[in-house]
């Protein structure tokens, strides 16, 4: 007499004589047992699907190897039959494993809701379905259905009797209403919310391999993140955000919404996500920084810090923006980012807790070619020095190193020469740069005047008809002379300004070097 056994999953005794012929695993187990054993207790700690699935397999054995294989139970039956080696260990008995695999081959003909039910059960059985290959088949069939552009939604208009445990958007309304509410490309968004993060990652990678539109994929990922983050524990939200960031990173970044990236950033700042995921997110944002606004950049500093805004984060954005090299960044993009940074620096400059090293890092983060004018940087520096009165002269000089005096306007240079918050060397450099500008302007003016006064300046010989063609009419010459007079007037005004600045500079230098035995001589500012 064969022994009976008890499982830790189901406490009712089951007859080995009934079950063993269908299960190769049990046949091997009890074939090695001694004949004196009356009762055995068999423990399956890793049985796929637990007690519910074991009962389903027992029903198959007690029903003489007959059971209806449907999308609602095929995942359980296939996983269980693999685990128990139910591949006809006894000749002539029904082969459950073969029957389930045959049903899986017809998966492409299932309804959309049936596919979702099956894949939902597969994720409940993980990691076993992944090792058996059934999960890959489900995902392939699911993506193949999504790629079919001829049908807006393959869902039936009525709910499947096997889908009572899972609610799908396609089961709650007619196909016509779904057409009206969802576009052809995004009808599946709501249905895939039932997937776990592991399965979403698997689906997205398969979609990328199949050349799905990356903008559609990114839209789904943002939709998934927003839907999942409404509820759930902080750990669950962190897992969702990290998965979404990792999947967005493998897409073409120009197909990812910049505004939505900042939405994820603000969520992630409160979740303490992994460093690698945070770095990926910062790289994606930094690569599109020319699309940012000042409001995007004004991110509050982390909890526990005393400064107002997260300057370190913005510096990492800039590093990511410049990572590809200046040669790969268009001048237009560079100027946009420079203009944005000028506004940002002006906002953070009044922060009394902002360190001089951070302020200097912000002002010098971009190359000099990014700015045509440094007036905004000068005003921000002026504000910073006004707030931070305790800086040493050396620290002030380091901060002023970020200024390009040649790109300061005459008004800014005049203001700087009178600004006692700046080091005297800065005022001298500003005045010297203005002297160079004046000399260049005078030289250009004299050259233009010499050309206009030349008797041959307006005459061009034309060889076709042997005639002289006056290309510059008397009217044009009068305009040039009027323009020249305007330039000469401008030079005169600039010389007056320079002389005034020189006088003011002399007073400043006398007051600052009065303690020295040998005062330094001033440079010749105007010729």
Residue pairs with C-beta under 8 A, 6 or more apart in sequence:
2 15
2 16
2 17
2 20
2 30
3 16
3 30
3 33
3 37
3 38
3 39
3 40
4 13
4 14
4 15
4 16
4 39
4 40
5 13
5 14
5 16
5 39
5 40
5 41
5 42
6 12
6 13
6 14
6 39
6 40
6 41
6 42
7 14
7 41
7 42
7 43
7 44
7 54
8 41
8 42
8 43
8 44
8 45
9 44
9 47
9 50
9 51
9 54
10 51
10 54
10 55
10 58
13 39
14 58
16 26
16 30
18 61
18 62
19 26
19 58
19 61
20 26
20 27
20 30
21 27
21 61
21 89
21 90
21 93
22 60
22 61
22 65
22 84
22 86
22 88
22 89
22 90
22 93
22 94
22 96
23 57
23 61
23 84
23 85
23 86
23 89
24 84
24 85
24 86
24 87
24 89
25 83
25 84
25 85
26 42
26 84
27 89
27 90
28 85
29 42
30 40
33 40
44 54
44 83
47 53
47 54
47 80
47 83
48 76
48 79
48 80
48 83
48 125
48 128
48 129
49 56
49 76
49 79
49 80
49 124
49 125
52 76
53 76
53 77
53 79
53 80
54 80
56 67
56 73
56 76
56 77
56 80
57 77
57 80
57 81
57 84
57 86
57 96
59 67
60 66
60 67
60 77
60 96
64 94
65 93
65 94
65 96
66 94
67 73
67 77
67 96
69 77
69 99
69 100
69 103
70 162
71 110
71 114
71 115
71 117
71 118
71 162
72 114
72 117
72 118
72 121
72 162
72 163
74 100
74 103
74 104
74 118
75 118
75 121
75 122
75 124
75 125
75 129
75 134
76 121
76 125
77 96
77 100
78 97
78 100
78 101
78 104
78 129
78 132
78 134
79 125
79 128
79 129
79 132
79 134
80 86
81 87
81 96
81 97
81 100
82 97
82 128
82 132
83 128
85 97
86 95
86 96
86 97
87 95
87 96
87 97
87 98
88 94
88 95
88 98
104 134
104 137
107 115
107 118
107 137
107 138
107 141
108 141
108 144
110 118
110 141
111 154
111 155
111 156
111 160
112 145
112 153
112 154
112 155
112 156
112 170
112 191
113 155
113 156
113 159
113 160
113 163
113 168
113 170
113 171
114 160
114 162
114 163
115 138
115 141
115 142
115 145
116 142
116 163
116 166
116 168
116 191
116 194
117 160
117 162
117 163
117 165
117 166
118 138
119 135
119 138
119 139
119 142
119 195
119 199
120 166
120 194
120 195
122 129
122 134
122 135
122 138
122 199
123 129
123 135
123 195
123 196
123 198
123 199
126 135
126 196
126 198
129 135
129 138
130 136
135 199
135 202
139 199
139 202
139 203
139 206
140 206
142 203
143 203
143 206
143 207
143 210
143 212
145 154
146 188
146 207
146 212
147 210
147 212
148 154
149 184
152 175
152 178
152 179
152 182
152 184
152 187
153 170
153 175
153 178
153 179
153 182
153 187
153 188
155 168
155 169
155 170
155 171
155 175
155 178
155 191
156 170
156 171
156 175
157 173
157 174
157 175
158 171
159 171
159 172
160 171
163 171
166 194
168 190
168 191
168 194
169 178
169 190
169 191
170 178
170 191
178 187
182 189
182 190
185 213
185 216
186 216
186 219
186 220
188 220
189 219
189 220
189 223
189 224
192 200
192 203
192 220
192 224
193 224
193 227
193 228
195 203
197 239
197 240
197 243
200 221
200 224
200 243
200 247
201 243
201 246
201 247
204 217
204 221
204 247
204 250
205 247
205 250
207 217
208 214
208 217
208 250
208 251
213 255
214 251
214 252
214 255
214 256
215 255
215 256
217 247
217 251
218 248
218 251
218 255
218 256
218 257
218 260
219 257
221 244
221 247
221 248
222 244
222 257
222 260
222 263
222 264
224 240
224 244
225 240
225 241
225 244
225 264
225 267
226 263
228 236
228 237
228 240
229 237
229 240
229 241
229 267
232 240
234 271
237 267
237 271
238 271
238 272
238 273
241 264
241 267
241 268
241 271
241 273
241 277
242 273
242 274
242 277
244 264
245 264
245 268
245 273
245 277
245 280
245 281
246 277
246 280
248 256
248 261
248 280
248 284
249 280
249 283
249 284
253 284
253 287
253 288
254 288
256 284
258 285
258 288
258 291
258 292
261 281
261 284
261 285
261 288
262 285
262 292
262 296
264 281
265 281
265 285
265 299
266 299
268 277
268 278
268 281
269 299
269 302
282 313
282 316
282 317
282 320
283 320
283 323
285 292
285 317
285 320
286 316
286 317
286 318
286 319
286 320
286 321
286 323
287 320
287 321
287 323
287 324
289 317
289 318
289 320
289 321
289 337
289 340
290 321
290 332
290 333
290 336
290 337
290 340
292 317
292 340
293 340
294 340
294 343
294 344
294 347
297 309
297 314
297 317
297 340
297 344
298 309
298 344
298 347
299 309
299 310
299 313
299 314
300 308
300 309
300 310
301 307
301 308
301 309
301 310
301 311
302 310
306 353
307 351
307 353
307 354
307 355
308 348
308 351
308 353
308 354
309 347
309 348
309 351
311 348
311 354
311 358
311 361
311 362
312 358
314 344
314 362
315 358
315 361
315 362
315 365
318 337
318 341
318 365
318 366
319 365
321 329
321 337
322 329
322 365
322 366
326 334
326 367
326 369
331 369
334 366
334 367
334 369
334 370
335 370
335 371
335 372
337 366
337 370
338 366
338 370
338 371
341 362
341 365
341 366
342 371
342 376
342 377
342 380
343 376
344 362
345 359
345 362
345 363
345 376
345 377
345 380
346 376
346 379
346 380
346 383
348 354
348 359
348 362
349 359
349 380
349 381
349 383
349 384
349 387
350 383
350 384
350 387
351 387
352 387
352 388
354 384
356 388
356 391
356 395
356 398
356 399
359 384
359 399
360 398
360 399
360 401
360 402
363 377
363 380
363 381
363 399
363 402
364 401
364 402
368 404
371 377
371 404
371 407
372 407
373 407
373 408
373 409
374 403
374 404
374 405
374 407
374 408
374 412
375 408
375 409
375 411
375 412
377 402
377 403
378 403
378 408
378 412
378 415
378 416
379 412
381 399
381 400
381 402
381 403
382 415
382 419
382 421
382 422
384 399
385 391
385 396
385 399
385 421
385 422
386 421
391 399
393 423
396 421
396 422
396 423
397 423
397 425
397 426
400 422
400 423
400 425
400 426
403 426
405 413
405 426
405 429
405 430
405 432
405 433
406 433
406 436
406 437
408 416
408 430
408 433
410 434
410 437
410 494
410 497
412 430
413 430
413 431
413 433
413 434
413 501
414 497
414 500
414 501
416 422
416 426
416 427
416 430
417 427
417 430
417 431
417 501
417 504
417 505
417 508
418 504
419 427
420 508
424 508
424 509
424 512
427 505
427 508
428 505
428 522
428 523
431 498
431 501
431 502
431 505
431 523
431 525
432 523
432 525
434 494
434 497
434 498
434 501
434 525
435 498
435 523
435 525
435 526
437 494
438 491
438 494
438 495
438 498
438 526
439 527
441 487
441 490
441 491
441 494
442 491
444 487
445 484
445 487
445 488
445 491
448 480
448 484
448 487
449 484
451 457
452 477
452 480
452 481
452 484
457 472
458 470
458 471
458 472
458 473
458 476
458 477
459 468
459 470
459 471
460 468
460 469
460 471
461 468
461 469
462 468
462 469
472 480
495 526
498 525
498 526
499 526
501 525
502 522
502 525
502 526
505 522
505 525
506 522
509 519
509 520
509 522
510 519
513 519
513 520
